[in-house]
């Protein structure tokens, strides 16, 4: 029993000390850009996310539009399976495991934020006009 309690305390302390991790759930976003070759840009609209993980006031030069808290979707293949359209709002979680993608995507260029996040648990909420 002596070793059991200190072990639990170490596990609890370790789980509480990593404040740089992203919020695992409770994030909301809007698919701001859906372009050729699976280029997806999400604008965070709700929840708490570390500011360094997103681009603040990122401007899409092609569309002449600015997005407040944006990132490029890293897992383009699995994100596409969610069936979202540009303007759709959805909830999501950040996938910190960043599993490798195994589908083919074309290499056409489209300007995107340098900040990329893999996301999961995507649930469509509404479509903005």
ChimeraX attribute file (.defattr): number of C-alpha atoms within 10 A of each C-alpha:
attribute: neighborCount
match mode: 1-to-1
recipient: residues
	/A:1	5
	/A:2	6
	/A:3	7
	/A:4	8
	/A:5	9
	/A:6	11
	/A:7	11
	/A:8	11
	/A:9	11
	/A:10	11
	/A:11	10
	/A:12	11
	/A:13	11
	/A:14	10
	/A:15	10
	/A:16	9
	/A:17	9
	/A:18	9
	/A:19	9
	/A:20	10
	/A:21	12
	/A:22	17
	/A:23	14
	/A:24	16
	/A:25	15
	/A:26	13
	/A:27	19
	/A:28	21
	/A:29	23
	/A:30	25
	/A:31	21
	/A:32	22
	/A:33	20
	/A:34	16
	/A:35	14
	/A:36	13
	/A:37	14
	/A:38	19
	/A:39	21
	/A:40	23
	/A:41	25
	/A:42	27
	/A:43	25
	/A:44	24
	/A:45	16
	/A:46	14
	/A:47	13
	/A:48	14
	/A:49	18
	/A:50	11
	/A:51	11
	/A:52	9
	/A:53	17
	/A:54	22
	/A:55	20
	/A:56	16
	/A:57	13
	/A:58	18
	/A:59	17
	/A:60	16
	/A:61	11
	/A:62	8
	/A:63	8
	/A:64	7
	/A:65	11
	/A:66	15
	/A:67	18
	/A:68	14
	/A:69	19
	/A:70	29
	/A:71	25
	/A:72	22
	/A:73	23
	/A:74	21
	/A:75	21
	/A:76	19
	/A:77	16
	/A:78	16
	/A:79	18
	/A:80	15
	/A:81	9
	/A:82	14
	/A:83	10
	/A:84	18
	/A:85	15
	/A:86	17
	/A:87	18
	/A:88	18
	/A:89	24
	/A:90	23
	/A:91	22
	/A:92	20
	/A:93	19
	/A:94	20
	/A:95	17
	/A:96	13
	/A:97	8
	/A:98	12
	/A:99	10
	/A:100	10
	/A:101	11
	/A:102	9
	/A:103	8
	/A:104	9
	/A:105	12
	/A:106	9
	/A:107	10
	/A:108	10
	/A:109	10
	/A:110	14
	/A:111	13
	/A:112	20
	/A:113	18
	/A:114	13
	/A:115	14
	/A:116	18
	/A:117	19
	/A:118	20
	/A:119	21
	/A:120	18
	/A:121	15
	/A:122	20
	/A:123	14
	/A:124	18
	/A:125	13
	/A:126	12
	/A:127	14
	/A:128	11
	/A:129	6
